[in-house]
Structure formats: C-alpha cells, structure tokens
Amino acid sequence: MPTWDKILEEASIYHPQALLDEYVEHMHNVTGNTVICYMSAFTLVKQPKIPPEFFSIIDQDIQGFMTCSYRVSKECLDLIIHSPGGDYEATKRIINYIRETYRRIRVFVPHMAMSGATMIACAADEIYMGPYSSLGPTDPQVLINGRYIPVEAAISEFNRAFEEVRKDPKTAVIWVNRLKQVPIGLIQSLEAMRKNSFEYLVDLLRKYNCKGKVADTEEIAKKLSTYTEHSSHGRGITLKEAQEMGLNVRDLRENDKLEDAVLSVYHAATVFFQNTSSTKIIANHEKRRYIMTPPMPMRKN
C-alpha cells in the first residue's frame, strides 16, 4: 500500500479523480468483484460551512448506485463505505436496490461507517474492518433546524421536558423556548420510526449478516440501535466490539493485499476531497461515477 505521503506525491502528478479511479480499479483487480466506493468528506473541514445533507445519505445517492451498477457483474459487490449516515428512508431504498441487484455483498469500512452506513453494512453478507475502523449506533436520525439529530435523543429530550414540567410547572417557560421549533406530531412520528428501524435491522441481520449463525439477532440489534448503549450517536463500535456482538465481521489485516487495496482507495478519496470542492463520491472500477458538489455561494456586490 502506498503511504499517505506517497499518495499525496502521486496526486501532484495525476488529477485526484484519475488517482482515485486507479485505486478503485486496483481493488477490482485484487478481488475480481464489482467494486463501488461510497465516500463522504464528512471527516474533513470544508469551508465555508456546508449543509449536512451534502455529506450524508440522501435519496439522490441511489442515482450513483444505479450509475455504478450499469453493465457490471452482479455476482458479488465489494462496497467500500465511509459515511456519517443520514436519511433513514433513503438508506432503506439504497439497501433494497443493492440487495435486489447483487447476489452477494461485502462491505469494507476503512475508517467510519456510522448510523445509516452501519445499517448498510448489516445488509452485507460480510463486513471487513481493521483497528482503524468504526461502525456506529443505527438509531435513525431526523433533520431538525439544519442538523441531523438521533431520534432517540429527540424523544428523550421531550420525555425529560414532560417529566421536569410535571415536577415543577415553573420550568415550562424554559422548555417552551427549547421545544417550540418541534413540529406538532413529530414525537409520535419519531417513536414509530424508532420501532420500525429496530424491526428492519433485525430483519437485515437475519437475512444477511447473521444468516445461518447461532446468534440472537434481536440482542445484536438492541446493542447496535440503542443511543444510550453507546453514550452518544457518534461513538464508534470497534472491530473487536462488533465481533463480540456477533456480527459477521472479518479482520482486514488477515489479507495484506486486500487491506492495502481498501486503504489505498480511502486515502485516494481523501486526497480527492482535499483538492476539490466535492463532498461525496460514488464510483466504480469502470470509472463510472456520481459526484456531489455543493453550489458555490453567490458573491455579494
């Protein structure tokens, strides 16, 4: 695997997009499978401040998967993913598409696959991680006032408000200001979303990642989907923790060539984001790609 400084050196010679194409193709040459990288720049600092939907899983992303699945082998998909998660329903639609399209799926996590990205990983037959990799709680998120908020955190906040006002009505003034931006009916919708997402995760584990294993899929789903279980929505679940949960996770370090190929794609994608204004890319080994680039802010006269 080229070191980070080597990839930076190569990026000074080749266009960052061409460099990423080269390493995605190399991954295909190593595995012989269809390769798609689904990468977000969410761990990089981008200026000016960019809305979270440009980094997160959204409905438009399925166009990228459709583009990258055109006229390629449908036998096995090797999906390299680095994402913060995002819209719950969009995540479900992407999972449905790739599971209906490919007979077998392997998901590789070179750094972070959080929230909905972890749910995508749970829809894979195998997950590959290293000591540098993290999964995250799968409790769904909702976009409130420009921020993705874990559903369970929003429900807990509302329940806390109800309890504190019940004990001391004087606190109502404080809570009214904090909760006045919550739309009517939202909490009921969030409770339904929490229930449905848990049941969906159990179903994914039974059908795919834990299929044929002697594992309590409901218990695994509880550990994955509980916000309080992990202290915060952003807390990582390590390779060891994922294996101890009972997920079908393999250690990337068991295969040096495979590990090198996966990490090279990740490093090349990072260099691509650092040298462009793009925030997300979905690309395959045949150089087909879908790139998300936020619109440039209007200049003031």
C-alpha positions as CSV (number, residue, x, y, z in Angstrom):
1,M,0.0,0.0,0.0
2,P,1.3,3.4,-0.8
3,T,1.8,5.5,2.3
4,W,-0.1,8.7,2.8
5,D,2.8,10.9,1.6
6,K,3.2,8.7,-1.5
7,I,-0.4,9.2,-2.5
8,L,-0.1,12.9,-1.9
9,E,3.0,12.8,-4.2
10,E,1.1,10.9,-6.8
11,A,-1.8,13.5,-6.6
12,S,0.7,16.2,-7.5
13,I,1.3,14.3,-10.8
14,Y,-2.1,12.9,-11.6
15,H,-5.5,14.5,-11.3
16,P,-7.1,13.4,-7.9
17,Q,-10.0,11.9,-9.8
18,A,-7.7,9.8,-12.0
19,L,-5.8,8.7,-8.9
20,L,-9.0,7.5,-7.2
21,D,-10.1,5.7,-10.4
22,E,-6.7,3.9,-10.5
23,Y,-7.0,2.6,-6.9
24,V,-10.7,1.6,-7.3
25,E,-9.7,-0.4,-10.4
26,H,-6.8,-1.9,-8.5
27,M,-9.2,-3.1,-5.8
28,H,-11.2,-4.8,-8.6
29,N,-8.0,-6.5,-9.9
30,V,-7.3,-7.8,-6.4
31,T,-10.8,-9.3,-5.7
32,G,-12.2,-9.9,-9.2
33,N,-15.5,-8.5,-8.0
34,T,-17.6,-5.4,-8.9
35,V,-16.2,-2.5,-6.7
36,I,-18.0,0.6,-5.7
37,C,-16.7,3.2,-3.3
38,Y,-19.3,5.3,-1.5
39,M,-17.2,8.0,0.2
40,S,-18.1,11.2,2.0
41,A,-15.9,14.1,3.0
42,F,-17.6,14.4,6.4
43,T,-14.4,13.9,8.4
44,L,-12.7,16.8,6.6
45,V,-13.1,20.5,7.4
46,K,-14.8,22.2,4.4
47,Q,-15.1,26.0,4.1
48,P,-17.5,27.7,4.0
49,K,-19.9,25.7,6.2
50,I,-21.8,23.2,4.1
51,P,-25.3,21.8,5.0
52,P,-25.1,18.2,6.3
53,E,-27.2,16.7,3.5
54,F,-24.3,17.2,1.1
55,F,-22.2,14.8,3.2
56,S,-25.0,12.4,4.3
57,I,-27.0,9.6,2.8
58,I,-29.9,11.1,0.8
59,D,-32.3,9.9,-1.8
60,Q,-30.2,11.2,-4.7
61,D,-27.4,8.8,-3.8
62,I,-29.3,5.9,-5.4
63,Q,-28.6,7.5,-8.8
64,G,-24.9,6.9,-8.1
65,F,-25.5,3.3,-7.3
66,M,-27.6,2.8,-10.4
67,T,-24.9,4.5,-12.5
68,C,-22.1,2.3,-11.0
69,S,-24.2,-0.9,-11.4
70,Y,-24.7,-0.4,-15.1
71,R,-23.4,-3.4,-17.1
72,V,-21.1,-4.8,-14.4
73,S,-21.1,-8.3,-12.9
74,K,-23.9,-8.8,-10.4
75,E,-22.3,-11.8,-8.8
76,C,-20.6,-10.0,-5.9
77,L,-20.3,-6.4,-4.8
78,D,-17.4,-5.1,-2.9
79,L,-18.6,-1.8,-1.3
80,I,-16.1,0.5,0.3
81,I,-18.0,2.9,2.5
82,H,-17.0,6.0,4.5
83,S,-20.2,7.9,5.6
84,P,-21.8,9.6,8.6
85,G,-25.2,8.0,7.7
86,G,-28.2,10.2,7.0
87,D,-31.8,9.8,5.9
88,Y,-33.4,6.6,7.2
89,E,-35.8,6.0,4.3
90,A,-33.1,6.8,1.7
91,T,-30.8,4.3,3.5
92,K,-33.6,1.6,3.2
93,R,-34.0,2.3,-0.5
94,I,-30.3,2.0,-1.2
95,I,-30.2,-1.3,0.7
96,N,-33.2,-2.6,-1.2
97,Y,-31.6,-1.6,-4.5
98,I,-28.2,-3.2,-3.9
99,R,-29.7,-6.4,-2.4
100,E,-32.0,-6.8,-5.3
101,T,-29.1,-6.2,-7.8
102,Y,-26.3,-8.2,-6.4
103,R,-26.3,-11.9,-5.3
104,R,-23.6,-11.3,-2.6
105,I,-22.3,-8.2,-0.9
106,R,-19.2,-7.5,1.1
107,V,-18.8,-4.1,2.9
108,F,-15.4,-2.7,3.7
109,V,-15.0,0.0,6.4
110,P,-11.6,1.8,6.0
111,H,-12.5,4.4,8.7
112,M,-16.1,5.2,9.7
113,A,-19.5,3.9,8.7
114,M,-21.9,5.5,11.1
115,S,-25.7,5.3,11.6
116,G,-27.3,4.5,8.3
117,A,-24.0,3.4,6.9
118,T,-23.8,0.8,9.6
119,M,-27.2,-0.3,8.6
120,I,-25.9,-0.8,5.0
121,A,-23.0,-2.8,6.5
122,C,-25.5,-5.0,8.4
123,A,-27.2,-5.8,5.0
124,A,-23.9,-7.3,3.8
125,D,-23.0,-10.9,3.9
126,E,-19.6,-10.0,5.3
127,I,-18.2,-6.8,6.9
128,Y,-14.4,-6.1,6.8
129,M,-12.8,-3.8,9.4
130,G,-9.5,-3.1,10.9
131,P,-8.3,-1.5,14.1
132,Y,-8.8,1.9,12.4
133,S,-12.4,1.2,11.6
134,S,-15.6,2.2,13.3
135,L,-19.3,1.4,13.0
136,G,-21.9,3.4,14.9
137,P,-25.3,3.2,16.5
138,T,-28.0,2.6,13.9
139,D,-30.8,4.6,15.7
140,P,-32.2,6.7,12.9
141,Q,-31.6,10.4,12.6
142,V,-34.0,13.3,11.7
143,L,-33.1,16.6,10.2
144,I,-34.2,19.4,12.6
145,N,-33.1,23.0,12.1
146,G,-30.3,22.0,9.7
147,R,-28.9,19.3,12.0
148,Y,-29.3,15.6,12.0
149,I,-30.5,14.6,15.5
150,P,-30.7,10.9,16.7
151,V,-34.3,10.0,17.0
152,E,-33.8,8.5,20.5
153,A,-32.1,11.7,21.7
154,A,-35.0,13.8,20.5
155,I,-37.6,11.5,22.2
156,S,-35.5,11.5,25.4
157,E,-35.4,15.3,25.4
158,F,-39.2,15.5,25.0
159,N,-39.7,13.0,27.8
160,R,-37.3,14.9,30.0
161,A,-39.2,18.1,29.4
162,F,-42.5,16.4,30.3
163,E,-41.1,15.0,33.5
164,E,-39.5,18.2,34.7
165,V,-42.6,20.3,34.0
166,R,-44.7,17.7,35.8
167,K,-42.5,18.0,38.8
168,D,-42.1,21.8,38.6
169,P,-44.5,23.7,36.4
170,K,-42.2,26.8,36.6
171,T,-39.8,25.1,34.2
172,A,-42.4,25.2,31.5
173,V,-41.2,28.6,30.3
174,I,-37.7,27.2,29.8
175,W,-38.9,24.2,27.9
176,V,-41.4,26.1,25.7
177,N,-38.5,28.0,24.3
178,R,-36.4,24.9,23.7
179,L,-39.2,22.8,22.1
180,K,-41.3,25.5,20.2
181,Q,-39.5,24.6,17.0
182,V,-40.6,20.9,17.2
183,P,-43.5,20.4,14.7
184,I,-46.7,19.1,16.1
185,G,-46.9,15.3,15.8
186,L,-43.1,14.9,15.3
187,I,-42.6,12.9,18.6
188,Q,-45.2,10.4,17.6
189,S,-43.6,10.0,14.2
190,L,-40.2,9.6,15.8
191,E,-41.4,6.8,18.1
192,A,-42.9,5.0,15.1
193,M,-39.6,5.4,13.2
194,R,-37.6,4.1,16.2
195,K,-39.8,1.0,16.3
196,N,-39.7,0.4,12.6
197,S,-36.0,0.9,12.3
198,F,-35.3,-1.7,15.0
199,E,-37.6,-4.3,13.3
200,Y,-35.9,-3.5,10.0
201,L,-32.4,-4.0,11.5
202,V,-33.4,-7.4,13.0
203,D,-34.7,-8.4,9.6
204,L,-31.5,-7.4,7.8
205,L,-29.4,-9.3,10.3
206,R,-31.5,-12.5,10.0
207,K,-31.5,-12.4,6.2
208,Y,-27.9,-11.3,5.5
209,N,-25.1,-10.6,8.0
210,C,-26.1,-13.2,10.6
211,K,-27.8,-15.7,8.3
212,G,-27.0,-19.2,9.3
213,K,-25.3,-18.2,12.5
214,V,-26.3,-19.2,16.0
215,A,-26.9,-15.6,17.1
216,D,-29.6,-13.7,18.9
217,T,-30.3,-11.1,16.2
218,E,-32.7,-9.1,18.4
219,E,-30.0,-8.8,21.0
220,I,-27.4,-7.7,18.4
221,A,-29.9,-5.2,17.1
222,K,-30.6,-3.8,20.5
223,K,-26.9,-3.2,21.1
224,L,-26.5,-1.6,17.7
225,S,-29.6,0.6,17.7
226,T,-29.6,1.9,21.3
227,Y,-28.4,5.5,21.5
228,T,-27.7,5.3,25.3
229,E,-25.8,2.0,24.8
230,H,-23.0,3.9,23.2
231,S,-23.1,7.2,25.2
232,S,-23.6,9.2,22.0
233,H,-24.7,8.7,18.5
234,G,-21.1,9.4,17.3
235,R,-19.4,6.9,19.5
236,G,-17.6,4.3,17.4
237,I,-18.0,0.5,17.6
238,T,-14.6,-1.1,17.1
239,L,-13.7,-4.3,15.2
240,K,-13.4,-6.2,18.4
241,E,-16.7,-4.9,19.8
242,A,-18.5,-5.7,16.5
243,Q,-17.2,-9.3,16.6
244,E,-18.2,-9.7,20.2
245,M,-21.7,-8.6,19.4
246,G,-22.0,-11.5,17.0
247,L,-21.8,-9.6,13.7
248,N,-20.1,-11.4,10.8
249,V,-17.0,-9.2,10.7
250,R,-13.6,-10.2,9.4
251,D,-10.3,-8.5,10.2
252,L,-8.8,-6.8,7.1
253,R,-5.3,-7.5,8.4
254,E,-5.8,-11.2,7.6
255,N,-5.2,-10.4,3.9
256,D,-2.4,-7.8,3.3
257,K,-3.2,-7.3,-0.4
258,L,-6.9,-6.7,0.3
259,E,-6.1,-4.3,3.2
260,D,-3.7,-2.4,1.1
261,A,-6.3,-2.1,-1.7
262,V,-9.1,-0.9,0.6
263,L,-7.0,1.7,2.4
264,S,-5.5,3.0,-0.8
265,V,-9.0,3.7,-2.1
266,Y,-9.8,5.5,1.2
267,H,-6.6,7.6,1.1
268,A,-7.1,8.5,-2.6
269,A,-10.7,9.6,-1.9
270,T,-9.5,11.8,0.9
271,V,-6.9,13.4,-1.3
272,F,-9.7,13.9,-3.9
273,F,-11.9,15.7,-1.4
274,Q,-8.9,17.8,-0.2
275,N,-8.2,19.0,-3.7
276,T,-11.8,19.6,-4.9
277,S,-15.0,21.2,-3.6
278,S,-16.8,17.9,-3.8
279,T,-18.3,16.4,-0.6
280,K,-19.4,12.9,-1.8
281,I,-18.5,10.5,-4.5
282,I,-19.9,7.1,-5.6
283,A,-17.5,5.5,-8.2
284,N,-16.9,2.0,-9.6
285,H,-13.9,0.2,-11.1
286,E,-15.0,1.0,-14.6
287,K,-14.6,4.8,-14.0
288,R,-18.4,5.5,-13.8
289,R,-19.1,7.9,-11.0
290,Y,-21.6,10.2,-9.3
291,I,-20.2,13.2,-7.6
292,M,-21.9,15.6,-5.1
293,T,-20.6,19.1,-5.2
294,P,-22.4,21.9,-3.2
295,P,-23.4,25.0,-5.2
296,M,-21.0,27.9,-4.7
297,P,-22.3,30.8,-2.6
298,M,-23.4,33.9,-4.5
299,R,-21.0,36.7,-4.3
300,K,-22.3,39.9,-2.9
301,N,-21.8,43.0,-5.0
